[in-house]
C-alpha cells in the first residue's frame, strides 16, 4: 500500500508501526480530513536526520512549509 502514498512536507497521513506476535505491522492514519480523489501523502523524513545535502532528493511537494529536500 505504501507505493500509493507520495511524500509531502505537509502530509495528510502518518504511518504507525507496531509489533504483533513478533510481526511488524504498519498502518496509515489520517492527520486531517481527506476528500475523495485526494492524494494520500506521508512525510518521508526530515532534512535534520543527518543526511548531507548532496545525498538528498529535491522535494517538489509545493507545500507552504516545504523543506526543499526529502
Steps between C-alpha positions, in 0.01 A plus 500: 500500500792740567574520129177700461603766755719788385715735704383839623657735754138559610367140494137399547596161653760348726631145516501322834685176566452244774573134564242223535627154590847591372372634166539866408174663392454841338189709449416841355308741723345824374637821650221707343186446296580343163252570225405258225759489220765664722852365493616311811820665625749420775826663605801296391710665770653826610810667361644511852552124501872542427500441124738724306342732244670322208337170607145637526232514234344834409142534622227614260200478736429876479373508860522839675740346752703307241850424628644488148641149534370155592 
